[in-house]
């Protein structure tokens, strides 16, 4: 009986065993295939990075080699520097370096890209490279030469010893793995070297990109929690500030702020954030369910948002855009000074479309960008600006606006609204030079 049972089970068990071995083999092959593909991608990104750093150094050298009056070649060279640097940044992002401190080198490349782009887009015939910009380019040429040389040494080592990037990924992911990996050590050395470079004069347009907006930029005294509670009660129309709970954030740092919370029933809390310096409202949110029924039109919602702003100390605001989502309307407003719409001073109001109640306000840009400005006068007329538009552009409206251009400079523009090629657009024409500063699809 046992012999018969064994004879019956043996083929079945054998089939299961063979199937398990085959399945394991297939899984192993697929795993190896995935690992091989990842390794090939890492190797390609690394060798491309080394190549592009060589090209970056070469292009910087070429740009410096031509005559100082060769503005056309300077523009071409700087555009190529921007393009090559952007490709190098992309290749760094493809490498498994997320667990390795490499932020200084990435920021350095980012600043090179921004410096070269912002310098190349201006009219170099009217604003040629300055002595400071030449000095910056010379320093970048020297620094890129050092980085390129380090990468070439690493590249030679990788090829000579057949080093694998998958080992780098494992070494970074596992604390138990010894950290004597050649590639890791090479990138750590590069990061240390870049961090020791003296700070360069990147110019105001690039420096502004990395400038952190903090409450130190605000005016006014530092407020106490009790004063924030009173501000919250007044904003919400409460008679008593005793129901307001105020929490201090980041005490002793430059990011000091307050969070105010008010219980609104049904388990929800209305939340507001204020700067400690001056007590400026940054953010307000009533997280109630706005339902699905739409009882308020977009026009009615905009009117309610305008009344809300006017009653809470935000006068002379102009709606510049809106976004319809989750049965609510997010309307963005900008300040108006002397008939000019000031785009940097903007805030967003969220209106529930079930009953028209304002349930949110995001005012960080308004808080940090609002200050006294001396608005310039247009040097070209509206008629002259219109002549610069595409003849096929059908204009439906025009207003004067102050915007930030690509160089982070505030410029006065004629803002033309209209349509072309089946789409609605805003075209901003510089009221001083006549160039088209920005084009936005509405």
C-alpha positions in Angstrom: 0.0 0.0 0.0 2.8 2.4 1.0 4.7 1.4 -2.1 1.7 2.1 -4.3 1.1 5.5 -2.5 4.8 6.4 -2.9 4.6 5.5 -6.6 1.7 7.8 -7.1 3.1 10.8 -5.1 6.6 10.6 -6.4 5.8 12.0 -9.9 3.6 14.7 -8.4 6.3 15.8 -5.9 8.9 15.7 -8.6 6.8 17.9 -10.8 6.3 20.4 -7.9 10.1 20.3 -7.2 11.0 20.8 -10.9 8.4 23.6 -11.1 9.7 25.3 -8.0 13.3 25.1 -9.4 12.2 26.5 -12.7 10.2 29.3 -11.1 13.2 30.2 -8.9 15.4 30.2 -11.9 13.0 32.5 -13.8 12.8 34.9 -10.8 16.6 34.9 -10.6 16.9 35.7 -14.3 14.3 38.5 -14.1 16.0 39.9 -11.0 19.4 39.8 -12.7 17.9 41.5 -15.8 16.5 44.3 -13.7 19.8 44.8 -11.9 21.7 44.7 -15.1 19.4 47.3 -16.6 19.7 49.6 -13.5 23.5 49.2 -13.6 23.7 50.1 -17.3 21.6 53.2 -16.6 23.8 54.3 -13.7 27.0 53.7 -15.8 25.6 55.7 -18.7 24.6 58.6 -16.5 28.0 58.7 -14.7 30.0 58.6 -17.9 27.7 61.2 -19.5 28.2 63.4 -16.4 32.0 63.2 -16.8 31.7 64.0 -20.5 29.4 67.0 -19.9 31.6 68.4 -17.2 34.5 68.3 -19.7 32.3 70.1 -22.2 31.3 72.7 -19.6 34.9 73.5 -18.9 35.7 73.7 -22.6 32.7 76.0 -23.3 33.6 78.3 -20.4 37.1 78.5 -21.8 35.8 79.3 -25.3 33.6 82.0 -24.0 36.5 83.7 -22.2 38.8 83.3 -25.2 36.9 85.6 -27.6 37.2 89.4 -27.7 35.2 91.3 -25.0 33.2 93.0 -27.8 32.0 89.7 -29.3 28.5 89.9 -27.7 27.0 87.4 -30.2 29.5 84.7 -29.3 29.2 85.5 -25.6 25.4 84.9 -25.9 26.0 81.7 -27.8 28.6 80.5 -25.3 26.5 81.3 -22.2 23.5 79.5 -23.8 25.7 76.5 -24.3 26.9 76.7 -20.7 23.3 76.7 -19.5 22.4 73.8 -21.7 25.4 71.6 -20.7 25.0 72.4 -17.0 21.3 71.5 -17.2 22.3 68.1 -18.7 24.9 67.5 -16.0 22.3 68.3 -13.3 19.9 65.8 -14.9 22.6 63.1 -14.9 23.4 63.7 -11.2 19.7 63.2 -10.5 19.9 59.8 -12.2 22.7 58.5 -10.0 21.9 56.8 -6.6 23.3 59.7 -4.5 20.1 60.5 -2.6 21.6 59.2 0.7 25.0 61.0 0.1 25.5 64.6 1.0 25.9 66.2 -2.4 23.7 69.3 -2.1 26.6 71.8 -2.2 27.8 70.6 -5.7 24.2 70.5 -7.0 23.6 74.0 -5.8 26.8 75.1 -7.4 25.8 73.7 -10.8 22.3 75.3 -10.3 23.9 78.7 -9.8 26.1 78.2 -12.9 22.9 77.4 -14.9 21.0 80.4 -13.6 23.9 82.7 -14.0 24.6 81.7 -17.6 20.9 81.8 -18.5 20.1 85.1 -17.0 23.2 86.7 -18.5 22.4 85.3 -22.0 18.8 86.4 -22.2 19.5 90.1 -21.7 20.5 92.4 -24.6 24.3 92.1 -24.5 24.7 94.8 -27.1 23.3 97.3 -24.6 24.4 95.5 -21.4 27.7 93.7 -22.2 29.5 91.5 -19.7 30.8 93.5 -16.7 34.2 93.1 -15.2 32.6 91.3 -12.2 30.9 88.8 -14.6 34.2 88.2 -16.4 35.8 87.5 -13.0 33.0 85.1 -12.2 33.4 83.3 -15.5 37.2 82.9 -14.9 36.6 81.4 -11.5 33.9 79.0 -12.9 36.4 78.0 -15.6 39.0 77.1 -12.9 36.5 75.3 -10.7 35.0 73.3 -13.5 38.5 72.2 -14.5 39.1 70.8 -11.0 35.7 69.0 -10.9 36.2 67.6 -14.4 39.7 66.3 -13.4 38.3 64.6 -10.3 35.5 62.9 -12.4 38.0 61.7 -15.0 40.1 60.1 -12.2 36.9 58.4 -10.9 36.0 57.3 -14.4 39.4 55.7 -14.9 39.1 53.9 -11.6 35.6 52.6 -12.4 36.7 51.3 -15.8 40.0 49.9 -14.5 38.5 48.0 -11.5 35.2 47.3 -13.2 33.3 49.0 -10.3 29.6 48.6 -10.1 27.1 51.3 -9.2 24.7 48.8 -7.6 27.4 48.3 -4.9 27.3 52.1 -4.4 23.5 51.9 -3.9 23.8 49.0 -1.4 26.6 50.8 0.4 24.5 53.9 0.8 21.4 52.1 1.8 23.0 49.8 4.4 24.8 51.3 7.5 26.4 47.9 8.1 28.3 48.1 4.8 31.8 49.6 5.1 31.9 53.1 3.6 35.3 52.6 1.8 33.6 52.5 -1.6 35.8 54.2 -4.2 32.9 56.0 -6.0 31.4 57.2 -2.7 34.8 58.4 -1.5 35.3 60.3 -4.8 31.9 62.1 -4.6 32.5 62.9 -0.9 35.9 64.5 -1.8 34.3 66.4 -4.6 31.5 67.7 -2.3 34.1 68.8 0.3 36.2 70.6 -2.4 33.2 72.5 -3.8 32.0 73.5 -0.3 35.4 75.1 0.3 35.2 77.3 -2.9 34.9 81.0 -1.9 31.4 82.5 -2.5 31.2 84.1 -5.9 29.4 87.4 -6.9 26.6 85.9 -8.9 24.8 89.2 -9.4 21.5 90.3 -7.9 19.3 88.3 -10.2 20.8 85.0 -9.3 21.3 85.8 -5.6 17.6 86.7 -5.4 16.7 83.1 -6.4 18.5 81.7 -3.3 17.4 84.4 -0.9 15.1 83.0 1.7 12.1 85.1 2.6 11.8 85.3 6.4 10.0 87.4 9.0 13.2 89.4 9.4 12.3 91.2 6.2 9.1 92.5 7.8 8.4 95.6 9.7 6.7 96.0 13.1 7.2 94.7 16.6 7.2 91.1 17.7 3.8 90.3 19.1 2.8 88.2 22.1 0.4 85.2 21.9 -2.4 87.3 23.5 -2.2 89.8 20.7 -2.3 87.1 18.1 -5.4 85.7 19.8 -7.1 89.1 19.5 -6.2 89.4 15.8 -7.6 85.9 15.2 -10.9 86.7 17.0 -11.2 90.0 15.0 -10.5 88.3 11.7 -13.1 85.6 12.3 -15.7 88.0 13.8 -15.6 86.4 17.3 -16.6 88.5 20.4 -14.2 86.7 22.7 -10.6 85.7 22.0 -10.6 83.2 24.9 -11.6 80.4 22.5 -8.5 80.9 20.4 -5.5 78.6 21.1 -2.2 80.0 20.1 1.0 78.0 19.6 4.4 79.5 19.1 6.6 77.9 16.3 10.4 77.9 15.8 11.1 80.0 18.9 14.5 81.6 18.9 15.0 81.3 15.1 14.4 83.6 12.2 11.3 81.6 11.3 9.3 82.6 14.4 5.6 82.4 13.9 2.3 81.6 15.6 -0.4 79.1 14.8 -3.9 80.0 16.0 -6.6 77.3 16.3 -10.4 77.8 16.9 -12.7 74.9 17.5 -15.6 75.3 15.0 -17.7 72.2 16.0 -18.2 68.9 14.3 -14.6 68.0 15.2 -13.1 70.6 12.8 -10.7 73.4 13.7 -10.2 76.7 11.9 -6.4 77.3 11.6 -4.4 80.5 11.0 -0.7 81.2 10.8 0.8 84.6 11.6 4.3 86.0 11.5 5.7 86.9 14.9 7.3 90.0 13.5 4.4 92.4 12.9 1.7 89.7 13.3 1.0 89.4 9.5 -1.5 86.7 8.5 0.2 84.1 6.3 -2.5 81.5 6.0 -6.1 80.8 7.0 -8.1 77.6 6.5 -11.6 76.4 7.5 -11.4 72.7 6.5 -15.1 72.1 6.3 -16.7 69.8 3.7 -17.9 72.0 0.9 -20.4 69.3 -0.3 -21.3 68.6 -3.9 -24.2 70.9 -4.6 -23.2 74.0 -6.5 -25.5 76.9 -5.4 -23.1 79.8 -6.1 -21.9 81.0 -9.5 -18.3 82.0 -10.2 -19.3 85.6 -10.4 -21.1 85.5 -7.1 -18.1 83.7 -5.5 -15.8 86.5 -6.8 -18.0 89.2 -5.4 -18.1 87.5 -2.0 -14.3 87.1 -2.1 -13.9 90.8 -2.9 -16.2 91.8 0.0 -14.2 89.5 2.3 -10.9 91.1 1.4 -12.2 94.6 1.7 -13.7 93.9 5.2 -10.4 92.5 6.4 -8.0 95.2 5.4 -7.1 94.1 1.8 -8.3 97.1 -0.3 -7.7 97.7 -4.0 -7.2 94.1 -5.1 -7.7 92.9 -8.7 -8.6 89.3 -9.7 -5.9 87.9 -12.0 -6.8 84.2 -12.2 -9.0 81.5 -10.8 -9.0 77.7 -10.3 -12.2 75.6 -9.9 -11.7 72.4 -7.8 -13.5 70.3 -5.2 -16.7 72.4 -5.3 -14.7 75.6 -4.4 -13.2 78.4 -6.4 -9.6 79.6 -5.7 -9.3 83.2 -6.9 -5.9 84.9 -7.0 -5.8 88.6 -6.5 -3.0 91.2 -6.9 -2.7 94.7 -5.3 -3.5 97.8 -7.4 -1.4 100.9 -6.9 -2.2 104.0 -8.9 -4.1 102.0 -11.5 -1.2 99.5 -11.9 -1.7 95.8 -11.0 1.3 94.7 -8.9 1.6 91.0 -9.5 4.3 90.2 -6.9 1.8 91.3 -4.2 -0.7 88.5 -4.7 -2.9 86.3 -2.5 -5.4 83.5 -3.1 -9.0 83.3 -1.6 -10.9 80.0 -1.5 -14.7 80.3 -1.7 -17.0 77.3 -1.1 -19.5 77.0 -4.0 -22.3 75.4 -1.8 -23.0 78.6 0.1 -20.4 81.3 -1.0 -18.5 81.2 2.3 -14.8 82.1 2.2 -13.0 79.0 3.7 -9.3 79.8 2.9 -6.7 82.5 2.4 -3.1 82.1 1.3 -1.3 85.4 1.7 2.4 84.6 2.0 3.4 86.4 -1.2 1.3 89.4 -0.2 3.0 89.5 3.2 6.6 89.2 2.0 6.4 91.3 -1.2 4.3 94.2 0.0 6.4 97.4 0.4 6.5 101.0 -0.8 7.3 101.1 -4.5 7.9 104.0 -6.7 6.2 102.9 -9.9 7.8 104.1 -13.1 6.1 105.8 -16.0 5.7 104.1 -19.4 8.3 105.3 -21.9 6.3 104.0 -24.9 2.6 104.5 -25.5 -0.1 101.9 -25.5 -0.5 102.4 -29.3 3.2 101.7 -29.8 3.0 98.6 -27.6 0.0 97.3 -29.6 2.0 97.5 -32.8 4.5 95.0 -31.4 1.8 92.3 -30.9 1.1 89.5 -33.4 -1.3 90.9 -36.0 -3.5 87.8 -35.5 -3.8 88.5 -31.8 -7.4 89.6 -31.0 -7.2 92.0 -28.0 -10.0 92.0 -25.5 -8.5 94.1 -22.7 -5.4 96.0 -21.6 -4.1 97.2 -18.2 -0.8 98.4 -16.8 0.9 95.7 -14.7 4.1 95.4 -12.6 5.6 91.9 -12.9 8.9 90.1 -12.2 10.7 89.1 -15.4 13.1 86.2 -15.9 15.9 88.2 -14.3 13.8 88.7 -11.1 13.6 92.4 -11.9 10.3 94.2 -11.4 9.2 95.8 -14.8 6.2 97.9 -15.8 4.3 96.3 -18.7 1.3 96.7 -20.8 -0.8 93.6 -20.1 -2.8 92.7 -23.2 -5.5 90.0 -22.9 -6.9 88.3 -25.9 -7.0 85.2 -28.1 -5.0 83.6 -30.9 -4.9 80.1 -32.4 -7.9 79.1 -30.4 -6.4 79.9 -27.0 -6.7 82.8 -24.6 -3.5 84.6 -23.6 -2.0 87.4 -21.5 0.9 89.1 -23.2 3.1 91.4 -21.1 4.9 94.1 -23.2 7.7 96.0 -21.4 6.4 99.6 -21.2 10.1 100.8 -21.3 11.7 98.8 -24.0 8.8 97.3 -25.9 10.0 93.7 -25.6 7.5 90.9 -24.8 8.5 90.0 -21.2 6.1 87.2 -20.6 3.3 85.2 -22.3 0.8 83.2 -20.3 -2.0 81.0 -21.4 -5.2 81.7 -19.6 
